[in-house]
Amino acid sequence: MFYAMAEHKIDLRGYHFEHRLEDIQTLNERALRGELDISAISIHAYAFVSERYALLSCGASMGDGYGPMLVTLDPSAPAGGTPNEIRKWLRDRLVAIPGKMTSAYLALQLFLGEFDHVVVPFDQIFETMKSGRAEVGLIIHEGQLTYAAAGFRKVLDLGAWWKSETDLPLPLGGNVLRKDLAPKVRRDLATIMRESIDYGLAHHAAAVRHALPYARDMDAALAGEFIGMYVNDFTRDYGETGREAIRQFLGRAEASGYLPRHVELEFV
């Protein structure tokens, strides 16, 4: 998404950007403290910072029929089971999750209700299960493509479940912008970011090469596949479908008591 900005491939209109590459849980926590002008953020976390930040209409990561997964080493898992069979199997099992403000965690709450969990960094979830510290893992990022090769079985794809429930994509991540920035600055930054995304989509191979040094044990083919899952037309603009997906996701979470307050969506 940010290749063209980082490499000055587009007109940055006199702005200077400092790129900080950090995991999503860290960025969620930094947004809570209001430390960043612009940040990637979990849609779940947006509910906690919506008084200070607005959502950019570009930069979304949406899982359209796919998304975070529950995986396990346990051969008794009802892979391919009905939702109720999966819920029953999960009831007394400890789940490793990648952060309590991630959208993956909120999606699993909507599916399962309250459950026993342990929070570990997303890139340590496989090892947490292998060491026996958790029986099930909630995986995000490239783990969605590598779990089988690592010896795990899929129990549930939350993006597929959400699609079957709502006929909508599952909103996972977005970009936010501080509301106290001047209106012209906000408009400029939104335009620059959309142009950067457009440039990356139009120069896919070069953008993947730029991203590869930040990938974790992925070759170019796997990185390209992963990027293709989450950088797409929804990334250019949520559109009405994407906006409705966020309204449904956070609305159901509010109705279930998982959010601190009602969230009024504001898009730049």
C-alpha positions as CSV (number, residue, x, y, z in Angstrom):
1,M,0.0,0.0,0.0
2,F,2.8,2.4,0.9
3,Y,5.4,1.5,-1.6
4,A,4.8,4.6,-3.8
5,M,5.0,6.8,-0.7
6,A,8.1,5.2,0.7
7,E,9.9,5.3,-2.6
8,H,8.6,8.8,-3.7
9,K,6.9,7.3,-6.8
10,I,4.1,9.8,-6.5
11,D,3.7,13.5,-5.7
12,L,3.8,13.8,-1.9
13,R,2.6,17.4,-2.1
14,G,5.4,18.7,0.2
15,Y,4.6,16.3,3.1
16,H,7.3,14.1,4.7
17,F,6.3,10.7,6.0
18,E,8.2,8.6,8.5
19,H,7.3,5.0,8.1
20,R,7.1,2.8,11.3
21,L,6.7,-0.9,10.7
22,E,5.2,-2.5,13.8
23,D,2.8,-5.3,14.5
24,I,-0.9,-4.5,14.6
25,Q,-1.4,-5.0,18.3
26,T,1.4,-2.4,18.9
27,L,-0.2,0.0,16.4
28,N,-3.6,-0.5,18.1
29,E,-2.0,0.5,21.5
30,R,-0.2,3.5,20.0
31,A,-3.5,4.7,18.5
32,L,-5.1,4.4,21.9
33,R,-2.5,6.8,23.2
34,G,-3.0,9.1,20.1
35,E,0.7,8.9,19.2
36,L,0.5,8.7,15.4
37,D,-1.0,11.1,12.8
38,I,-1.9,8.2,10.5
39,S,-1.9,4.5,11.4
40,A,-3.0,1.1,10.3
41,I,-5.4,-0.2,12.9
42,S,-7.7,-3.1,13.6
43,I,-11.4,-2.3,12.9
44,H,-12.1,-3.7,16.4
45,A,-9.6,-1.1,17.9
46,Y,-11.3,1.7,15.9
47,A,-14.2,1.4,18.3
48,F,-11.9,2.5,21.1
49,V,-10.3,5.5,19.3
50,S,-13.2,6.8,17.2
51,E,-13.4,10.0,19.2
52,R,-9.8,11.0,18.2
53,Y,-9.5,9.3,14.8
54,A,-11.5,9.0,11.5
55,L,-11.3,6.1,9.1
56,L,-9.7,6.8,5.8
57,S,-11.9,5.4,3.0
58,C,-8.9,3.7,1.5
59,G,-6.4,1.2,2.9
60,A,-8.8,-1.5,4.1
61,S,-8.0,-5.1,4.6
62,M,-11.2,-7.1,4.1
63,G,-11.6,-10.8,4.0
64,D,-14.2,-11.6,1.4
65,G,-15.2,-15.2,2.3
66,Y,-11.9,-15.8,4.0
67,G,-10.0,-14.4,7.0
68,P,-8.5,-15.3,10.4
69,M,-8.6,-19.0,11.2
70,L,-8.8,-21.3,14.1
71,V,-6.3,-24.2,13.8
72,T,-5.1,-27.0,16.0
73,L,-2.9,-30.1,16.3
74,D,-5.7,-32.0,17.9
75,P,-7.0,-34.8,15.6
76,S,-10.4,-34.7,17.4
77,A,-11.2,-31.3,16.0
78,P,-14.5,-31.3,14.0
79,A,-12.9,-29.9,10.8
80,G,-15.7,-29.2,8.4
81,G,-18.2,-29.5,11.2
82,T,-21.3,-27.4,11.7
83,P,-20.9,-24.1,13.6
84,N,-22.6,-25.7,16.6
85,E,-20.3,-28.7,16.5
86,I,-17.3,-26.4,16.4
87,R,-18.6,-24.3,19.2
88,K,-19.2,-27.3,21.4
89,W,-15.7,-28.6,20.7
90,L,-14.1,-25.3,21.5
91,R,-16.0,-24.7,24.8
92,D,-13.3,-26.1,27.2
93,R,-10.2,-25.4,25.1
94,L,-7.6,-22.7,25.6
95,V,-7.2,-20.5,22.5
96,A,-4.0,-18.5,21.7
97,I,-5.1,-15.1,20.3
98,P,-2.9,-12.4,18.7
99,G,-4.3,-9.5,20.8
100,K,-7.5,-8.4,22.5
101,M,-8.1,-5.5,20.2
102,T,-7.6,-7.4,16.9
103,S,-10.6,-7.9,14.7
104,A,-9.8,-11.6,14.7
105,Y,-10.5,-11.7,18.4
106,L,-13.8,-9.8,18.1
107,A,-14.9,-12.0,15.2
108,L,-14.3,-15.1,17.4
109,Q,-16.2,-13.5,20.2
110,L,-19.1,-13.0,17.8
111,F,-18.9,-16.6,16.8
112,L,-18.3,-18.2,20.2
113,G,-19.1,-15.8,23.0
114,E,-16.7,-15.6,25.9
115,F,-13.9,-18.2,25.9
116,D,-10.7,-19.1,27.6
117,H,-7.7,-17.5,25.9
118,V,-4.1,-16.5,26.2
119,V,-2.6,-13.5,24.4
120,V,0.7,-14.1,22.5
121,P,2.4,-12.3,19.6
122,F,0.8,-13.4,16.3
123,D,4.0,-14.9,15.1
124,Q,4.3,-17.1,18.2
125,I,0.9,-18.8,18.0
126,F,2.1,-21.9,16.2
127,E,4.9,-22.4,18.7
128,T,2.5,-21.8,21.6
129,M,0.4,-24.7,20.3
130,K,3.4,-27.0,19.6
131,S,4.6,-26.5,23.2
132,G,1.2,-27.4,24.6
133,R,0.5,-24.0,26.1
134,A,-2.7,-23.7,24.1
135,E,-4.8,-26.2,22.3
136,V,-6.2,-23.9,19.6
137,G,-4.7,-20.9,17.8
138,L,-6.4,-17.9,16.2
139,I,-4.1,-17.1,13.3
140,I,-3.8,-14.0,11.2
141,H,-1.4,-12.8,8.5
142,E,0.5,-15.3,6.5
143,G,-0.3,-18.2,8.9
144,Q,-3.6,-18.4,6.9
145,L,-1.5,-19.8,4.0
146,T,1.2,-21.8,5.9
147,Y,-0.7,-23.6,8.7
148,A,-1.1,-26.9,6.8
149,A,2.6,-27.0,5.9
150,A,3.3,-26.4,9.6
151,G,1.3,-29.5,10.5
152,F,-2.0,-27.8,11.7
153,R,-5.6,-28.6,10.9
154,K,-8.1,-25.9,10.2
155,V,-11.1,-25.9,12.5
156,L,-12.9,-22.7,11.3
157,D,-12.3,-19.9,8.8
158,L,-14.0,-16.9,10.5
159,G,-14.2,-14.9,7.2
160,A,-16.1,-17.8,5.6
161,W,-18.4,-18.0,8.6
162,W,-19.1,-14.2,8.6
163,K,-19.8,-14.3,4.8
164,S,-22.4,-17.1,5.4
165,E,-24.0,-15.1,8.2
166,T,-24.1,-11.7,6.5
167,D,-23.2,-12.0,2.8
168,L,-20.5,-9.4,3.6
169,P,-16.7,-9.3,3.7
170,L,-15.2,-9.4,7.2
171,P,-13.6,-6.0,8.0
172,L,-10.2,-6.6,9.6
173,G,-7.9,-3.6,9.2
174,G,-8.1,0.0,8.1
175,N,-6.2,3.2,8.2
176,V,-7.0,6.1,10.6
177,L,-6.2,9.8,10.5
178,R,-6.3,12.2,13.5
179,K,-9.4,14.3,13.5
180,D,-7.6,17.4,14.8
181,L,-5.6,17.7,11.6
182,A,-6.7,20.6,9.4
183,P,-9.4,19.7,6.8
184,K,-7.1,20.5,3.9
185,V,-4.3,18.3,5.3
186,R,-6.8,15.4,5.9
187,R,-7.9,15.7,2.2
188,D,-4.3,15.8,1.0
189,L,-3.3,12.8,3.0
190,A,-6.3,10.8,1.9
191,T,-5.5,11.6,-1.8
192,I,-1.8,10.7,-1.4
193,M,-2.6,7.4,0.2
194,R,-5.2,6.5,-2.4
195,E,-2.7,7.3,-5.2
196,S,-0.1,5.2,-3.4
197,I,-2.4,2.2,-3.3
198,D,-3.4,2.7,-7.0
199,Y,0.3,2.8,-7.9
200,G,1.0,-0.4,-5.9
201,L,-1.8,-2.2,-7.6
202,A,-0.6,-1.0,-11.0
203,H,3.0,-2.0,-10.3
204,H,2.3,-5.2,-8.5
205,A,5.7,-7.0,-9.0
206,A,7.7,-3.9,-7.9
207,A,5.5,-3.4,-4.9
208,V,5.9,-7.0,-3.8
209,R,9.7,-6.7,-4.1
210,H,9.5,-3.6,-1.9
211,A,7.4,-5.5,0.7
212,L,9.4,-8.7,0.7
213,P,12.2,-7.6,3.1
214,Y,9.4,-7.1,5.7
215,A,7.8,-10.5,5.1
216,R,8.3,-13.3,7.6
217,D,9.8,-16.4,5.9
218,M,7.8,-15.9,2.7
219,D,9.1,-16.1,-0.8
220,A,7.9,-13.7,-3.5
221,A,5.1,-16.1,-4.7
222,L,3.7,-16.6,-1.2
223,A,4.0,-12.9,-0.4
224,G,2.2,-12.1,-3.7
225,E,-0.6,-14.5,-2.9
226,F,-1.1,-13.0,0.6
227,I,-1.0,-9.4,-0.6
228,G,-3.6,-10.4,-3.3
229,M,-5.9,-11.5,-0.6
230,Y,-5.9,-8.2,1.3
231,V,-5.0,-5.5,-1.2
232,N,-7.8,-5.2,-3.7
233,D,-10.7,-3.1,-4.8
234,F,-11.9,-2.8,-1.1
235,T,-8.4,-1.3,-0.4
236,R,-8.9,1.4,-3.0
237,D,-12.2,2.4,-1.3
238,Y,-14.5,0.5,1.1
239,G,-17.5,1.3,-1.1
240,E,-21.0,0.9,0.3
241,T,-20.4,-2.9,0.8
242,G,-17.3,-2.3,2.9
243,R,-19.0,0.5,4.9
244,E,-22.0,-1.8,5.6
245,A,-19.6,-4.6,6.7
246,I,-18.1,-2.3,9.3
247,R,-21.5,-1.1,10.5
248,Q,-22.6,-4.7,10.9
249,F,-19.4,-5.9,12.5
250,L,-19.3,-3.2,15.1
251,G,-23.1,-3.1,15.5
252,R,-23.2,-6.7,16.4
253,A,-20.3,-6.3,18.7
254,E,-22.1,-3.4,20.5
255,A,-25.3,-5.4,20.8
256,S,-23.4,-8.3,22.3
257,G,-21.7,-6.0,24.9
258,Y,-18.2,-6.2,23.5
259,L,-17.6,-2.5,22.8
260,P,-17.2,0.3,25.3
261,R,-19.7,2.7,23.5
262,H,-21.6,3.2,20.3
263,V,-19.4,4.0,17.4
264,E,-20.3,6.7,14.9
265,L,-18.4,5.9,11.7
266,E,-16.6,8.8,10.1
267,F,-14.7,8.4,6.8
268,V,-12.2,10.8,5.3
